[in-house]
Amino acid sequence: MGGNKLILFVHTVKYLKLKQIYYQLYYMVRNRFFKKENYAKLAHQEIQPLEWKDVFLYQDSFYGHKNFEFLNIQYQFTETIDWNYAEFGKLWTYNLNYFDFLNQEKITKEEGLGLIKNYLKNKVVLKDGKEPYPISLRGINWIKFLSKNKIFDSETNQVLYNHHQILFHGLEYHLLGNHLLENAYALFFGGYYFKDEALFLKAKQILKEELTEQIMKDGAHFELSPMYHQILLHRLLDCIQLSQLNSWKHNDLLPFLIERASKMLSWLQAITYNNGSVPMVNDSAHKIAPKSSQLFKYAKDLNLVWEKSELSDSGYRMFKKDDFQLFVDVGNVGPDYQPGHAHSDTFNFELYVKDNPVIVDTGISTYEKNEIRQNERETASHNTVKIKNQEQTQVWGGFKVANRAKIVSLVDGDNEVRATHDGYKNLGILHTRNFVIEPSCIIIEDFLDKEINQEQVAYFHFHPNVKNIEIKENKVKLLNENIKIQFNSILKIQLQNYEYAQGFNRTIKSQKIAVFFNKTLQTQIYL
């Protein structure tokens, strides 16, 4: 490990919890020298399927004849299905092992059971599929499918129980965050399905602890990705429905789950645009999570109610006017000990005009640890300011973060928000950005508290549909949208290309402007 990488590593590890470090070492030693299969024979083979109904189904990812599509990559196995297939990266393999397709619209009971049986034939050689995260998602999908189709199958139940035992003894305490929460959701389903007290009690313990910590005061999931918020809320609603439909035992956890879900619904409603989409900030990608509208309907079917969220500690703000909506990030990058889905994007924003995206986050197109992912997480891929070619937050290694920007001052108003971050403290500079929202104009003011002999740059990324861009001196016109942007105190403006992520493994060439300035910049967007 080189000197620079070692410094990054030190500044990354120092934020971890001792619990994470302990379990990293514990699992490494245990799995290398004392690994054993944590299997246990079911005490009774006659498992009764649970009561279950689907409020909405997953989008199709299995097209019959061993033909699958995940992450916008379609592949048809010619002979047997290779459940370890790694040609398209680990996340594609993970998706193959999640078995979401069991609960898609176009699949028959016979096809689904056939895929499960095929999987069972390969249980000895499974690799990624026996890791805790895919076990968690697959376990929930199998239980849903078996239950709604009233399938009694002792072999399937035994393997499903074995995998729950692997999960129980390999919970992702070394990662925490959304991974541990997914583990707990799976244990909750397993506890109900197998009538297993140990699985249920462990799920109850983790859910109480993690939902208390991970759901912020304003209702946001603390990793601050709208996509993951939707995914985790969906799973929470599943747990609520499972408990409501099945009376295995008196579940005193249910009121707590309902209260947490209501807070998450409040936040999601506050940050969802009028057209139903959500900001593509941090690790968010199109067509992965359920839509907000689906989740709101699901919640209403469960008789949940929620109030309007007053956005606060998540650091996100949403200003909704008659003709436009402005989403603003004036918060920290996420939980210090688990910022794996965070980007270097402090003071980033998105602008929708008449329900159409105009200025957007670039989104993500890959989880592979490569140059594309690095670029998509860096400052220049967001609508914010980069100073002296430095990063606000040191993102690296795919999912790692070393030194990170912190908000040191924040002032809210009804139509204004002003904040300062210290992401450039190594340069001795504090960056302040002020958003002022007027009926037909947005004013963005950037201030550096120190003048340096270097051109700074503010980036503005336009949606792919914004094509006709005219630049004259200090003015930019989006001719098709009838939007004018005027900049004061600038050095120059450059029109540049960038890749907008339309989902995993799918990008489209789009345009952005780079606005160069010295110490102060005023941006006026006339709508």
N, C-alpha and C positions, 0 to 999 in steps of 0.2 A: 504494500500500500504506500503510494507516494505521499510526500509531505502535505500537499494541499488536500488530498483525499483524507488523510489522517485528521487534519484540522476540521474538515467538514464532519467527519465521523464523530469526533469529540463534541462538537457543537450540536450534533443531533442527539447523541446518547444522553447528554446531560439533562434533557427535558423528560426522559422516560421515568415512569414510576418504578420503584424498586420491585414491585410485583411483576412488572413486565420483564425486567432483567432476570429475576429469579426464575420465572417460568421459561424464558429463553434458554437458560443454562440447564434447568431441570429436564426439559423435554429433549434437549440435545444429548445429554448424558443418558437419559432413560432409553431413548429410541436407538441409541447406538450400541449400548452395552446390555440393556435389560429389557429389550422390546419383547412384548408378548401380545397375543391377540386377546383382547378383553371380551371374549365371547361367553355367553351364559345361556344354557338351554331354557327355553320358555317353560315356566311352571305348568302352564296349561296351553294346549295347542289351539283350542277353539276360541279364537279372538273374534269378538263380535264387532262388525264394522260400526263406526260412529254415525250419527245423524249428520248429514252435510248437504249443503246446497250451494251452488256457485252463483254469486251475484253477477260476476262478469268473468270472462275467460281470457286466457293469454292469447296473444297473436300467434298465428300458425308458425311453427318452426320445423314440423315434421310433415313431409309430403307423401309418405308411403314409399314402399320399395327401398328402404334404407337410405332415403334422401332427406337430408337435414339442412337447415339454414340458421346460422347464428351470426350475429355481428355483421350482417350484410355479406356473409360468405356462405355460399351454398356448396354442398358436397354430397355425392352419392357413393356409398360404399358398394363395391362390386360383388364381393362375396359375403364375408361375415362383417358385422359391425365391430370396429376397433374402438372400444370405449376409452382407450388410452391415446387416441389419435392426436398427434401434437404438431402437425404440419402448419396449422394456422395460429399457433401460440397457445399459451396456457389458459387464457380466458375462454377461448373457443372450446377447448377440452372441458373446462369447468361447465360451460353451458350444456354441452352434450350430456354431462353427468347430473345436471340439475333435474332433468325430467320435467321441465315446465310443459313440454308438449303433451303430457298426459292430461293436462287440463286446458287444452286448446279446443277450439270449436269443432274443427274437422278431424276428429279421431274417433274410431269406434272402440267399444269395450274390448273387442277381440284384438284389435291392433295394439292397444295400450298394454293389455296383459301379455301379448306376445313380446313386446319390447322389454317388459320386466323380466320375463322368462329368459330372454336372450342375455340380459344383464346378469342374471343369476348363474348362467352357464360360465360366465367369465369372472365370477367373484374372486377367484384365487389370484388372478393376474391384474386386478384393478390397481391403479396407482393414484392418480390425482383424485379419482372418485372416492377414495377412502380417507381423504383429508377432511377435517372437521367442517369446513364451510360448505363444500358440496354435499356432504352427508346431511347437513342441516336442511338445505333447500330441497334435496331429493326426498328426505324423510317426510316433510310436509306434503310434497306433491304426491308421493305414494299413498299416504294416509287419506288424502282427499279423494284420490281416484278409487282406491279400494273401497272406501266407505260409500261414496255416492253410487257406485255400481254394485254394492252389496256382494263383494267378492270375498269368499272364504278360501284362503290358500295357505296351508301350514308352512310350506317351504319359503314362500315370500315373507310371511310373518317372522319366521326364524331369522332370516338374513336381515330383515328390517330391524329386528330387535338387537341382533349382533352389532349393527352399525350404530344404533343408539348407545350401546355399551362403549364402543370405540369413542364416540363423541363425549359421553359422560366422563371418560378418563382422559380426554384430550382437549378439554375446553380451551378456547383461544385466549387465555389470560395473558399470554405473551403479546397479544395485539390489542385486546380490549376493543372499545369502540363498537362499530356496527357489527363486526364479526362475532363478538361475544353476545350481542343482542340477538343475532340470528341463531346462534347456538341455543339460547334460552327459549326462543320461540319453538324450535324443533323439539326440545325436551318437553315443553308444555304439550305439544301435540302427541308426543310419544307417551307421556304420562297418562293422558286420557285414553289413547288407543289401547295400550297394554294394561291399563289399570295399575300402573306401576307407581307406588308411592315415592320411591327414591327419585325417579325421573321428575315427578311433579314437584317435589319439595325443592330440588335443586333449581328447577325452572322458576319457581316462585321466588326463591332467594335472589337469583340473578336479575329477574325482571324488576323486582322491587328496587334493588340497588341501582341497576343500570338505567332504567327509565327515569328514576329520580335524578340521576346525574346527567344523562345524555339529552334529556329534553329541557331546554333552557326556559327561563321565566316567560319569554314571549311565545314559547311553543315550538321553536326551531329545534331540529336535531343538531347537536353541537358540532358535527363535522361540516355543517353549512353548505351541503350540496342539496339543492332542491330535488334532484333525482333520487338520492339515497333517502331523503325525507319521505318521498312518496312510496318508495319500496318498503321502508320500515313501518310506515303507517299502514300500508296494505296488510302486512303480516300481523300487526297489532289488531286490526279489525278482524282478521281471521281468527285470532285467539279469542276475541270477544264473542264472535259468532259460535265458535266451538263450545265455549262455556255456556252460552245461552241455549244451544240446541241439545246439549248432553248433560244429564243430571247424575254423573258418576258420583259426585260428592258435593257437599256445600263448599263453594269456591268463594272464600272471602277476599280473594284477589280481584274479583271481577270489578267492583266499584273503583278500585285503583286503576285498572286497565282502561276503564271508560273515561276516567278523569284525564289520564295521560293522552288518550286518543283525542279527546275534545280540545286539548291545548294544541296538539299537532294540527288538527283540522283548522283551528283559528289562524294559525300562522300560515298554513298553506293557502287558505282563502285570501289572506292579506297580500301574499306575494304572487298570486296567480293573475296573469294578465286577463283582460276582458275577453280575449279570443280563446282562453282556456290553456294557453301555453305557460310555461314557467321560465324564469331566467336560467340560462345555460352556464351558470357560474360554478367555479371549482370543478370537481369531476362530475359534470352532468353531460349526458348525451341524449340525442333524440331516439325515441322509440324503444326505450329500455324499461322505464317505469310505467305503472298505470297512470292514466290521465287524471288530473285533479277532479274532473267531472265524474269519473267513475268512482273515485274514492268518496266524494260527497254523497253520491247516490247510495253507495254501500253503507255509509254511516247513517243515513236517514232510514234505510231499511232496518238497521239495528236499533232505531229509535234514539240515536245519539243527538244531542244538541250542543251547540257551541256559540260562543260570543265572538265579536270582532276583536282581533288581536291588536294590541298597541305595540308595534314593533319596537324592540328596545335592545336587549343584550345580545341578540344575534348580530347586531351591527348592520342589518339590512333596513333600508327604508324604501317605501313605495309611495310615490306621489301620483295620484290619479285625478286627472282633470277631464274636461269634456272631450277634448280632441287628442290628448296624449297621456301617456303613462311613463313615468321615470322611475327606474329602479336603481338604487344607489347602495354601494358597499362602503360603510365607514366603520367597519369592525375589525377585530383581530382575525388572523387566518384560520383559527379553529382551536381545538383543545391542544395544549402544549404537548401532551404525551401521545397524541395520535392525530397528526396533521397529514396523514398519507394521501388524502384527497384534496389537500389545499393547493392553491396556486399563489403566485406572486402578483396579487391583484388588488392591493389596497387602493381605495378610492375609484375602483372600477364602476362603470354604470352601463345601463341599457336604456334605450329610448324607443318606445312604440308610439307611432302617430296614426290616429284613426284605426287602431287595432292592428297595424302592420309594423313589423320590426324594421327599424331604420339603422340605429347604432346598436351593435350587438357584441356580446362576448363571442369569442371564436369557437368555444366548445372544445370537446375532445374527440379524437378519432382512434385512439389506441391506448392500451394499458401495457404494451410492450416497453421494455426499458431501452428506448432508443432515442435518436435525435428528434424524432417527431414529437414524442411525448415531452421531452425536455423543452422544446420550443413552445408547445401548447401550454405549458405551466409557467413560462417566464413572463416578466413584466411587459415586454414588447407585444405580447399577444392579448393585451387587455387595454381597456380605455382609461389609461392613467398615465402618469409621468415617470419617465426613466431619466435618472441623473447620472451623468458622467459614465455612461456605459456600465453602471452598477445595477445589481438586482435589489429590489426592495426586500425580498425574502429569498433566502438561498434554497431553492428547490433543486433536488438532485436524486440520482439513483432510482428514478421511476416513481417512488412513493416516499422519499425521504425529504426532510426539511431541517436545515441547520439554523443559523441565525434568522430571525423573522421579525417583520415590522410589527410594532406595537402602537396602538392608539394612545397618545399621551394627553389629548384634549378633545372633548366632544361637546358641542352645543347644538341643541335641537330647537327648532321653531316650527310653527304651523306650516310655513312654506319655505323653510330654509334649514339647512344643516351644514355645520362647519366643524371640521375635524383636522387634527394634526397627527402625523405618524413619524416614528423615529427610524424607519427602515434604512435611512442613509446616515445613521449615526457614525459609521466609520469614516464618513466624509465630513463629519461635524455639522450636518445639515438636517433641519426639520422641514418637512413638507406639509403645508396646510392647503386644503382644498375646501372651497365654500360653494355650495349649491343654493341658488336662489331661484324659486319657481314662481313665475308670473303667469297670468292667464294665457298669453300667447308668446311667451319668451322664457327661455331657460338661460340663466347666467351662471357660468362656472369660473371661479377665480382661483388661480394657483399662486401660492407664495412660497418662496424659499427664504429662510431666515438668514441666509448668508450668500453673498455674491461670489461666484467662482468663475474663473476664466475658462468656461467650457459651455458648449451649446447643450441645453437640455431639450428633451423632446416629449411632447404629449401626443398620444396615439388615439385615433378615432376610427374604429372598424365598422364598415358599412355592411349591411346585409347583402347577400348576393343579388337580390332583386333591385338594389339601388345601383343603377348602371350609368346614368347620365350625370356626370359630376364635372362641374366647371370651376376652375380656380383662377381668380384674378386678384393679384396683390395679396391683400389680407382677408379676402372674402372667398367663401366656398358656396356654390349653389348646387343643390340637388334638384335638378330641373324637373324631373318627373314627379317628385314629391312636393314641389313648390316650397322647399325649405331653404332658408339662407343662414349661413353660419359666418359670423364676423369675429376676427381675432384682433386683439389689441396687444401691443408690445411684443411683436414677433420678429424673428430674424428671417424665416422663410417657411414655405409649406411645400411638402413633397407628396405626390400621389404615388402610392406603393401598392403592390399586390400582396395578398395573403391567402392562405387556405382556410376556408370556413368549413368546420366539421358538420356534416349532415347526419352524422351517426358514426358508429365504429366502422373503420376501414372505408369511409366514404367522405371525400372532401370536394369542394368546388372552389375554383379560383374566384376571389372577390377582391374588393379594393378597400384600402384604408388611407388615411392621411396622417403624415407625421408633421407636427407643428413644432418648429424649433424656436426656442426663446432663451433668455438668460436667467433672470431672477423672478419675474412675475409674468403671468399670462391671464388675460381675460378672454373667455369664450362666450359669445352671445348666439344662441340658437333661436332663430325666429320661425315660428310655426304658423 
